[in-house]
């Protein structure tokens, strides 16, 4: 099915009735990034159900999807957390953009960029001053075009 143009995409926020869709889209993204095995997939499903139920109702997790002819084709999530305030985010609220994902046949059409912009608008409404993300090599140009900049601090982690 060939998409006519970006105007043929409808966008909406996920809501409390979208738990199965949230899980499906998160798994699609994670499978592409990590090639999940069946055990990992089953564990993730259980944990994602709990996460969704705990966070979407508290409005500290936002998902925006793009749909074409009734089919979900793209998604992005924003996890909102609170940290001790500092000059970069004076109220302590910070968003983490994650799971920016578009099914392969719909990529390079501007859908992900529109979804990220809608996530940013939701963040503005919630008085979030900073959105952080970890970009893949393929996503860097998209994020820079929208206005994201590389930070002086590098992401690091310690697996325990």
TIGUKOL-305459 format. One record per residue: residue in three letters; y, x, z of N, C-alpha, C in turn; residue number from 1. Coordinates in pm, 1 decimal, decimal comma. Each point is the difference from the previous one (the first is absolute). Example, Ala and Ser with C-alpha at 12.3 -4.5 7.8 and 13.67 -1.06 7.14 Angstrom:
# residues 2
(atom Ala (-569,0 1319,0 780,0) (119,0 -89,0 0,0) (120,0 90,0 0,0) 1)
(atom Ser (105,0 -35,0 -72,0) (119,0 82,0 6,0) (109,0 -77,0 73,0) 2)
//
This chain:
# residues 160
(atom Unk (-117,7 84,6 0,0) (117,7 -84,6 0,0) (124,1 89,1 0,0) 1)
(atom Unk (86,1 -16,3 -96,6) (119,2 82,9 -11,7) (118,1 -71,5 65,2) 2)
(atom Unk (65,7 71,8 89,5) (115,6 -54,2 69,4) (121,6 5,4 -93,3) 3)
(atom Unk (75,2 -109,9 -6,9) (115,6 -5,3 -88,6) (112,0 91,9 49,4) 4)
(atom Unk (48,7 -21,8 122,5) (109,0 80,1 55,1) (2,3 -13,6 151,9) 5)
(atom Unk (86,3 77,7 61,8) (8,4 -0,1 146,6) (39,7 -137,3 54,3) 6)
(atom Unk (75,7 -77,2 -76,8) (41,8 -133,0 45,5) (-118,9 -95,6 15,6) 7)
(atom Unk (-112,9 33,1 -61,1) (-116,9 -87,1 10,6) (-78,0 25,1 129,9) 8)
(atom Unk (46,6 94,4 81,3) (-62,7 29,6 129,3) (71,1 -79,4 108,6) 9)
(atom Unk (-75,5 -65,9 86,0) (59,3 -65,3 116,7) (-31,0 85,4 122,9) 10)
(atom Unk (94,9 6,8 90,5) (-12,6 82,1 119,8) (7,3 -89,0 122,8) 11)
(atom Unk (-77,1 38,4 102,0) (7,8 -73,5 126,5) (-48,6 88,1 113,7) 12)
(atom Unk (45,1 -36,9 121,4) (-47,0 67,1 120,6) (-135,7 -56,5 39,7) 13)
(atom Unk (-84,4 87,4 51,0) (-125,2 -48,7 57,9) (30,7 -79,4 125,8) 14)
(atom Unk (-86,1 -94,8 31,5) (17,5 -77,5 122,7) (-132,2 -5,9 75,9) 15)
(atom Unk (0,4 -71,3 109,6) (-118,1 -2,9 87,7) (-124,2 -58,6 -67,7) 16)
(atom Unk (16,3 -66,7 -112,8) (-114,4 -55,3 -72,9) (-59,9 97,0 -101,3) 17)
(atom Unk (56,4 120,0 -9,9) (-40,0 95,2 -103,3) (-88,8 113,4 50,6) 18)
(atom Unk (-70,4 -22,3 110,2) (-79,9 108,0 58,6) (-101,5 57,0 -99,6) 19)
(atom Unk (-71,9 -83,8 -70,0) (-100,7 48,7 -94,3) (63,7 77,7 -115,5) 20)
(atom Unk (115,3 -46,8 -46,2) (70,8 70,1 -107,2) (50,9 135,2 49,0) 21)
(atom Unk (55,8 3,3 120,5) (44,6 126,2 60,0) (-114,7 100,8 3,5) 22)
(atom Unk (-115,7 -43,2 45,8) (-116,0 88,7 10,8) (-45,0 46,2 -138,6) 23)
(atom Unk (-8,7 -92,5 -94,4) (-42,4 34,6 -136,0) (91,9 105,6 -61,3) 24)
(atom Unk (130,8 -19,4 12,6) (95,9 92,7 -60,5) (1,9 135,2 71,2) 25)
(atom Unk (-13,6 -1,3 130,8) (-4,1 126,6 74,2) (-125,0 79,2 -39,7) 26)
(atom Unk (-113,3 -68,4 -11,5) (-123,9 67,2 -39,9) (7,2 52,7 -143,1) 27)
(atom Unk (63,2 -74,1 -90,0) (14,7 47,8 -138,0) (78,6 129,9 -2,4) 28)
(atom Unk (109,0 4,6 75,5) (81,1 121,7 9,3) (-80,7 114,5 61,6) 29)
(atom Unk (-62,7 -26,2 114,0) (-74,1 104,9 69,9) (-118,4 49,3 -82,9) 30)
(atom Unk (-65,5 -89,2 -70,3) (-113,5 41,3 -81,9) (45,2 92,1 -113,4) 31)
(atom Unk (114,6 -30,2 -58,6) (51,1 87,0 -106,1) (37,8 137,8 54,8) 32)
(atom Unk (53,8 3,3 119,7) (43,0 127,0 59,9) (-116,9 79,4 59,3) 33)
(atom Unk (-100,7 -69,6 54,4) (-103,8 67,4 79,1) (-142,9 -25,4 -45,5) 34)
(atom Unk (-21,9 -86,3 -98,0) (-135,0 -32,8 -45,6) (-90,5 -35,0 119,2) 35)
(atom Unk (26,9 -111,8 62,1) (-66,9 -42,1 122,5) (-148,9 -22,8 -19,0) 36)
(atom Unk (-77,2 36,3 101,6) (-140,5 -38,3 -1,0) (-14,1 -134,1 72,7) 37)
(atom Unk (-119,4 -56,2 -3,1) (-20,8 -134,4 54,9) (24,9 -6,3 150,7) 38)
(atom Unk (-38,0 102,4 73,8) (21,1 2,8 144,9) (149,2 2,4 31,4) 39)
(atom Unk (73,5 87,3 -67,6) (146,0 6,5 21,0) (64,3 -134,4 -34,0) 40)
(atom Unk (-43,1 -56,2 -109,6) (56,2 -127,7 -44,7) (-21,2 -108,5 105,3) 41)
(atom Unk (-120,6 -11,2 52,7) (-29,6 -102,1 100,5) (81,5 21,8 127,6) 42)
(atom Unk (11,6 124,9 43,1) (79,8 30,6 119,3) (147,3 -33,9 -23,9) 43)
(atom Unk (47,9 33,6 -117,2) (139,3 -29,5 -32,4) (26,2 -150,3 -1,3) 44)
(atom Unk (-90,1 -76,1 -55,4) (18,2 -145,6 -4,9) (16,5 -54,9 141,1) 45)
(atom Unk (-87,4 38,4 90,8) (9,6 -48,0 138,3) (133,6 39,0 63,2) 46)
(atom Unk (39,9 124,5 -17,3) (124,0 48,0 61,3) (123,9 -58,3 -67,5) 47)
(atom Unk (-6,5 -23,2 -129,9) (113,2 -60,0 -69,8) (22,4 -145,1 42,9) 48)
(atom Unk (-107,6 -73,2 25,1) (14,4 -137,2 49,8) (77,3 -1,2 130,5) 49)
(atom Unk (-36,7 87,9 91,3) (67,6 8,7 130,1) (145,3 41,5 -18,7) 50)
(atom Unk (23,0 101,5 -83,0) (136,6 46,6 -22,9) (87,3 -113,2 -52,9) 51)
(atom Unk (-48,1 -67,1 -101,5) (76,8 -107,9 -61,7) (34,6 -107,6 102,7) 52)
(atom Unk (-99,7 -43,1 76,2) (22,7 -105,3 99,0) (98,2 43,5 108,1) 53)
(atom Unk (-0,4 127,5 35,0) (90,0 49,9 104,2) (141,6 24,2 -48,5) 54)
(atom Unk (18,3 31,4 -126,5) (131,5 47,8 -42,6) (77,9 -92,1 -92,3) 55)
(atom Unk (-64,5 -74,4 -85,7) (78,7 -83,1 -91,2) (70,7 -111,8 76,6) 56)
(atom Unk (-61,2 -52,2 103,2) (63,8 -107,2 77,1) (115,5 52,6 85,7) 57)
(atom Unk (-3,5 128,4 36,1) (108,5 60,5 77,9) (114,3 46,3 -89,8) 58)
(atom Unk (-16,3 -15,0 -129,9) (100,4 39,2 -97,9) (32,3 149,6 5,7) 59)
(atom Unk (-98,2 80,3 38,9) (20,0 145,1 -6,3) (-86,4 60,7 -110,6) 60)
(atom Unk (-42,7 -86,0 -89,1) (-73,9 41,3 -118,7) (34,0 -98,3 -111,0) 61)
(atom Unk (43,4 53,1 -113,3) (40,3 -83,8 -112,6) (-79,0 43,4 -123,3) 62)
(atom Unk (-44,1 -96,0 -74,9) (-61,6 28,0 -128,9) (69,6 -81,5 -106,8) 63)
(atom Unk (23,2 60,6 -114,6) (56,1 -71,1 -114,4) (-95,6 21,0 -117,0) 64)
(atom Unk (-30,7 -108,5 -68,1) (-90,4 8,0 -114,3) (70,0 -47,4 -126,7) 65)
(atom Unk (-51,2 48,3 -112,7) (41,9 -48,5 -130,3) (-118,0 -71,5 -63,1) 66)
(atom Unk (27,1 -116,6 -55,4) (-105,7 -79,1 -61,3) (34,9 -30,4 -145,7) 67)
(atom Unk (-102,3 3,7 -82,9) (15,6 -31,6 -141,7) (-107,9 -101,5 -37,4) 68)
(atom Unk (42,0 -114,8 -46,8) (-93,1 -107,7 -36,5) (-98,6 -29,7 112,7) 69)
(atom Unk (49,7 -2,7 122,9) (-83,5 -33,4 114,5) (-86,4 113,2 52,8) 70)
(atom Unk (8,5 117,3 -60,6) (-80,5 114,3 42,6) (90,9 102,7 67,7) 71)
(atom Unk (-41,2 47,9 116,2) (75,5 104,2 67,1) (-20,6 131,1 -74,9) 72)
(atom Unk (112,3 63,7 -38,9) (-8,3 121,9 -80,2) (59,8 121,5 69,8) 73)
(atom Unk (77,9 -22,1 106,0) (66,9 111,7 65,9) (35,0 -38,0 143,2) 74)
(atom Unk (15,2 102,9 85,4) (27,8 -23,5 141,1) (69,4 121,5 59,7) 75)
(atom Unk (72,4 -21,1 108,1) (50,8 107,8 85,1) (13,1 -56,3 140,8) 76)
(atom Unk (-18,0 86,8 97,9) (9,0 -39,6 140,1) (107,5 80,9 70,7) 77)
(atom Unk (56,1 -58,1 104,3) (93,2 69,8 87,0) (-43,6 -23,4 143,5) 78)
(atom Unk (-35,7 108,3 68,1) (-33,7 -5,9 142,3) (125,8 39,2 77,1) 79)
(atom Unk (39,4 -82,8 94,1) (123,4 21,5 74,6) (-35,2 45,1 141,0) 80)
(atom Unk (64,7 106,8 42,2) (-23,3 49,7 135,1) (133,2 30,7 65,7) 81)
(atom Unk (-7,2 20,2 128,8) (119,3 33,6 75,3) (-23,1 132,4 69,9) 82)
(atom Unk (96,7 88,4 -14,5) (-5,5 132,6 59,7) (127,2 20,3 80,7) 83)
(atom Unk (4,2 102,5 82,0) (126,5 25,7 69,4) (111,6 20,6 -102,7) 84)
(atom Unk (112,3 -66,7 18,0) (109,5 13,9 -96,8) (44,9 145,6 -16,3) 85)
(atom Unk (47,0 30,5 -119,0) (61,3 129,1 -27,4) (106,5 -23,4 -107,0) 86)
(atom Unk (76,5 100,1 -38,7) (107,6 -24,1 -97,5) (-47,6 -54,6 -135,0) 87)
(atom Unk (-125,1 25,0 -38,1) (-50,5 -50,5 -127,9) (-31,1 -148,9 3,7) 88)
(atom Unk (-47,2 -49,1 113,6) (-25,9 -143,5 16,0) (44,0 -38,0 141,3) 89)
(atom Unk (127,2 -34,2 7,8) (69,8 -17,9 126,4) (-58,7 -111,6 86,4) 90)
(atom Unk (-63,3 -99,4 -61,5) (-59,6 -108,9 77,4) (-149,1 22,7 28,4) 91)
(atom Unk (-54,3 109,3 -48,7) (-140,0 33,4 26,3) (-99,7 -63,4 -93,6) 92)
(atom Unk (43,5 -92,7 -85,9) (-93,1 -67,8 -91,3) (-17,3 81,7 -127,3) 93)
(atom Unk (-125,5 18,7 -36,8) (-31,8 77,7 -119,7) (-113,7 -70,0 -75,2) 94)
(atom Unk (5,2 6,1 -130,1) (-105,7 -58,2 -80,9) (-79,1 109,4 -69,4) 95)
(atom Unk (-128,8 -25,7 -17,2) (-85,1 90,5 -76,8) (-54,0 -78,0 -118,6) 96)
(atom Unk (39,2 43,4 -118,9) (-46,8 -62,1 -123,2) (-138,4 54,6 -31,2) 97)
(atom Unk (-93,1 -90,0 -26,9) (-134,7 44,9 -30,3) (-69,4 -94,9 -94,6) 98)
(atom Unk (-110,0 48,5 -54,9) (-85,9 -81,4 -84,6) (71,8 -53,9 -123,4) 99)
(atom Unk (91,5 77,9 -56,7) (62,3 -42,7 -124,8) (-108,2 14,0 -107,1) 100)
(atom Unk (-42,3 -113,7 -51,6) (-116,9 -1,2 -88,2) (16,9 -105,2 -109,0) 101)
(atom Unk (-29,7 40,7 -121,2) (-3,5 -91,2 -114,1) (-131,8 22,8 -73,0) 102)
(atom Unk (-66,4 -107,9 -35,9) (-123,7 15,1 -75,6) (30,1 74,6 -130,4) 103)
(atom Unk (-92,5 87,4 -42,9) (26,7 90,2 -113,0) (55,1 -67,3 -125,8) 104)
(atom Unk (-51,2 -116,2 -34,8) (43,5 -63,8 -124,7) (143,5 -53,0 5,6) 105)
(atom Unk (61,9 0,3 119,1) (137,3 -49,3 15,2) (98,6 110,2 37,7) 106)
(atom Unk (-44,2 123,8 0,6) (85,8 112,3 38,7) (99,9 33,9 -110,8) 107)
(atom Unk (105,4 69,0 41,7) (105,4 49,2 -91,3) (77,6 -114,5 -64,7) 108)
(atom Unk (12,2 -111,0 73,1) (74,8 -115,1 -50,2) (115,1 -36,7 93,0) 109)
(atom Unk (21,1 79,3 106,6) (110,4 -25,2 92,1) (-32,6 -91,2 116,4) 110)
(atom Unk (-123,8 -43,9 10,6) (-36,9 -95,6 104,9) (9,2 64,1 138,4) 111)
(atom Unk (-58,0 117,9 16,6) (2,6 65,6 130,9) (142,4 26,6 44,8) 112)
(atom Unk (86,6 40,4 -92,0) (140,4 23,3 35,0) (66,4 -125,8 52,4) 113)
(atom Unk (-26,2 -112,9 -63,6) (56,9 -127,8 45,6) (-53,0 -37,0 137,8) 114)
(atom Unk (-127,6 23,3 22,7) (-57,7 -31,9 130,7) (61,6 88,1 107,4) 115)
(atom Unk (15,5 127,6 -27,3) (61,5 89,9 99,3) (143,3 -45,0 29,3) 116)
(atom Unk (73,6 -40,5 -101,1) (137,1 -49,0 22,1) (-0,4 -124,8 88,7) 117)
(atom Unk (-97,0 -86,7 -20,2) (-9,2 -120,4 84,0) (-35,6 37,1 144,0) 118)
(atom Unk (-85,6 98,6 18,0) (-32,0 49,5 134,3) (127,2 56,0 65,2) 119)
(atom Unk (78,5 76,1 -76,7) (124,7 56,1 52,9) (94,5 -112,2 43,4) 120)
(atom Unk (10,1 -105,7 -79,2) (85,1 -113,7 37,8) (-47,0 -65,4 129,3) 121)
(atom Unk (-130,5 -10,8 17,3) (-53,3 -54,8 126,2) (36,0 92,6 116,3) 122)
(atom Unk (-8,4 130,7 -21,9) (34,0 97,1 104,6) (147,3 -11,9 38,4) 123)
(atom Unk (86,2 -18,3 -98,3) (143,6 -15,4 27,9) (23,9 -121,9 87,8) 124)
(atom Unk (-67,3 -110,6 -31,1) (13,8 -122,2 81,5) (-42,0 23,4 144,5) 125)
(atom Unk (-94,0 92,7 21,5) (-51,7 27,8 133,9) (74,7 114,8 68,1) 126)
(atom Unk (108,2 45,8 -61,5) (83,9 106,9 53,9) (-74,6 132,0 15,0) 127)
(atom Unk (-91,8 25,6 -91,5) (-71,4 128,0 -2,8) (88,3 98,7 -76,9) 128)
(atom Unk (22,4 116,3 59,0) (92,6 97,1 -57,5) (-68,7 107,7 -82,7) 129)
(atom Unk (-129,7 20,6 20,5) (-73,2 105,1 -70,5) (-136,3 -54,0 -41,2) 130)
(atom Unk (-38,8 30,5 -123,7) (-135,9 -27,2 -46,7) (-58,7 133,9 -40,6) 131)
(atom Unk (-115,9 30,1 55,4) (-68,1 124,4 -34,4) (-125,3 -33,1 -80,6) 132)
(atom Unk (-50,9 100,2 -69,2) (-123,7 -18,7 -74,0) (-60,8 136,0 -28,9) 133)
(atom Unk (-127,7 -3,0 -33,2) (-69,7 115,6 -52,8) (-28,4 -32,5 -145,8) 134)
(atom Unk (58,1 77,9 -89,1) (-11,7 -29,8 -142,7) (-111,7 79,9 -64,0) 135)
(atom Unk (-72,3 -65,8 -88,2) (-93,2 72,9 -86,3) (82,9 67,1 -109,1) 136)
(atom Unk (-59,8 92,8 -66,6) (69,0 69,5 -110,1) (45,2 -100,9 -106,6) 137)
(atom Unk (-84,0 -101,2 -26,1) (32,3 -100,7 -101,1) (116,2 -89,4 42,5) 138)
(atom Unk (20,3 -16,1 130,6) (102,6 -92,0 48,6) (136,7 60,6 22,8) 139)
(atom Unk (9,6 131,8 1,2) (126,1 65,3 36,0) (116,7 -46,3 -87,5) 140)
(atom Unk (-18,2 -5,0 -130,1) (109,4 -39,7 -89,8) (47,4 -142,1 29,2) 141)
(atom Unk (-94,0 -89,7 24,6) (35,6 -138,0 33,3) (87,7 -3,7 124,6) 142)
(atom Unk (-42,2 67,8 104,3) (74,0 -4,1 126,1) (136,3 66,6 -11,6) 143)
(atom Unk (7,7 111,2 -71,9) (128,7 66,4 -20,3) (95,3 -90,0 -78,2) 144)
(atom Unk (-51,3 -69,6 -99,0) (82,5 -91,1 -80,3) (60,5 -109,9 88,1) 145)
(atom Unk (-74,8 -44,6 99,3) (46,7 -105,2 89,4) (98,3 54,6 103,6) 146)
(atom Unk (-6,2 131,2 27,4) (94,7 60,0 94,6) (-62,9 78,9 113,2) 147)
(atom Unk (-132,1 5,6 6,1) (-65,8 80,5 103,0) (27,1 147,8 -27,5) 148)
(atom Unk (14,1 76,0 106,9) (23,4 143,5 -11,1) (-99,4 75,0 86,7) 149)
(atom Unk (-31,3 121,2 -42,6) (-88,2 85,1 78,9) (72,2 39,2 129,6) 150)
(atom Unk (-73,5 -2,6 111,3) (57,1 33,3 131,0) (-14,9 148,6 27,6) 151)
(atom Unk (81,5 47,8 93,4) (-13,8 140,6 37,2) (-125,5 21,3 83,6) 152)
(atom Unk (-50,9 -107,5 61,6) (-121,7 10,5 79,5) (-120,1 -30,5 -88,0) 153)
(atom Unk (-106,2 73,8 15,6) (-122,3 -22,1 -76,7) (-97,9 -80,0 84,7) 154)
(atom Unk (-68,6 -93,3 -62,9) (-103,4 -76,0 70,0) (-116,9 92,0 33,1) 155)
(atom Unk (-48,4 -13,9 120,2) (-119,2 71,8 44,0) (-82,3 -98,8 81,6) 156)
(atom Unk (-127,5 27,3 15,4) (-80,1 -82,0 89,7) (-112,7 82,2 59,6) 157)
(atom Unk (-55,6 -50,0 104,5) (-112,7 61,1 69,4) (-104,1 -109,3 15,4) 158)
(atom Unk (-115,3 15,7 -60,5) (-108,2 -98,4 14,9) (-74,5 30,3 129,0) 159)
(atom Unk (-16,1 -101,8 80,1) (-67,6 15,1 129,2) (-129,2 -78,9 -1,7) 160)
//
